[in-house]
Amino acid sequence: MKSRRNRVRDRLRIIGAIARKDIVDAVKTKTTLVIVAATFMLILSSRALPLLLDQRGILQVVLYDAGDAEFLRQPAEDEEVTLHQVPSLSELEDALRESSGKTIGIAVPADFDDQLSQNNTAVVEGYAAHWVSPEDLDEIRTILEAKITRAAGKPVSIHTGGNEIYPRPDSGGRPFMVALVLLIAITLITVMVVPQLMIEEKETRTLDVLLISPASANDVIAGKTLAGIVFALVGAGVVLLFNTAMVQSWALLIAAVLCGAIFAVALGLLLGTILENQQSMEFALGIVFVFLIFPAFLMQVMNAEWPELVRNILPWIPTVALNSMVRTSFSDTLESTEIFTSIATVLVSAVILYALATWRMRKLESA
């Protein structure tokens, strides 16, 4: 009689074989390659405008003038700088939290004109989002110091030390878009590839062979879960490759990616056990993605005027919770209660989906 250790080793070998087969099949399947290519295009499109502005060398400047600086009243035309003036320092910080590309905030003090008349060098405060690299910030500061010095007629220095701006968990702009693209990359690849492979196995009767082999329904679920997580990590890795500078808490981000992968795989497995052909899968995925992705948009535009029922329900939708976790990982403030609530929301939803998928798989096994 086999020892418990040998049985566990056999189970792991079976699970690994199922996972390897799914990964190889996914690479061979043209549909899967189209899905991956579409995901990569989505990622690139989200970075198109910032990259275009950077390539053209256009600096985005958010300006707050606490007084009425004389040089700002002078007409200026500069093709290298796009200027956006705001009425308060808090609005300057909010603009930087949502900024993309080479963007800097400049706060001109109320006594700026007095500094110019009394001192050799006037000082203004410079602000930038934390994901702007020190090298880019030095380059931007040097260019702007030269331009402001020419406009003011006297030396002007921009002080940026300690003025990094971090997004809030509810910030829009770039943090929201990166979090949304990461969410779409994980769910798009996983929720489409996993059921796609299962439907092909049903059509070729491969799934029937698996279920009458030494592999149990639980082994099949575990193997496909492992393969699905690999697909999800590929999508997440590509998104993060373009946005590593934004991450403040890698531990939270990794937790969000893994939770998202587990949830997406569970949903994909359930769909794969229910759906019978490609047409039904395309229809079901359209509905699923509306209910997965659209709530994240709604959460961003939600305000106090919305019905209380909607405001209470949205945070409990798994994809909304995942989006919140990712955006929080970009922030310098971590609320442990909200983080644990979001993790619990996603994992409990995944457990329910896994239970349903396992039940369906056992029905197929016994059929």
Steps between C-alpha positions, in 0.01 A plus 500: 500500500635835404609729776333835547813673372495299177132576446564870544794478256279325243231763537752782454642327192153471348417863580832614349436298184154655455642849554783444249256363242274807536791743472633327187150483346450871574823589321400289198147640480466798265202633694713520812774688315241749372375554856854560628579735209180697564595533866846630409343755263274617781804547723688695234200719422476603866859626477473656154431863601770525772755337268403734216540807721835375630623431146406852394677642805189682625507585871172511688506774764231546763532850645368652822573868553435595864550868421501686173847447359593762242673261260188282476303793363737529206376337178693182424494247220698182557454189290705295748276569800127450557387715793195428713430751776300400810356718780638309801787281616263210572377506140860502381565185705181337371605571140841340560340192660324433170777614266683315223823569318751766602288711734611737774310732731630848579377702799595867474500663848309817576825691559664389175532853359649617830755217484599609149556859613683415826694177439744374245295184442125455548367156603181323393382158615490218246281190537487173306324166522713238674529292183697773320862384510767720664676528162186621324424738786849651485466545124158664532616726782805617305293586194233683696749692715655635181162595353371666820832682546470645149137601562567652844822672401684369808625159621224267618553166677245218521512306828365144467648319802231323704221612267405160357125459445333162554159401364210415726315169466215689329720703262405499134721566201806282454466300829142407411585410140801287594295316763218449250732374226662260749156375600398454136828326414454245777131434435508531121771240452387261773121512467530452124785248475389257774145434370629508141732207574228312686252540214760369255557203731125432503483515120799266458384277790834560675321607817315167511833317478639712785202426723523122455878501546664483845441877517202591718274802453699675773826425315360647179383812684840538671697450179294748305521746790879482489504558123248785530712674762795484260289670230390769747856565618615544140239771444575669832874485436473684170292779655739539794801501268382840376396632841743376766581856610144549624507220756549596865392175668613196303363267767148638455529504121617137488213405732256681269638327189484154659149560635391627159654199328330254736163673453535518120603134474205393718262694276663358187470144634133545580431636153700216346293237679170665400557613140499253213620691193687809379185702423357459847837591650524827304149598609562412864836681511342819367250497786763403756736780406226759521434392858871471581652815350212750486460515881861620530412798277187566705700496823728770363217740409281417800410786733277572799199565275486138389244270667632360827429144387733539200773664711480212748501221239778612264795454743397135549538413131828303469642699208427829678680369808796393283516840331503665842783272621716580199448876531575481872833332417594821312427712808713573805203444731378146573171445683525146636125460562410592141778278363388195698139565400597515132708180523217321680248617238707359213596172667151422631363560149771272360418223749133512400593482131741211563232311691259541208768406244598189699136396530455539124822309429385210718170491313696473174715228658197296601311556174 
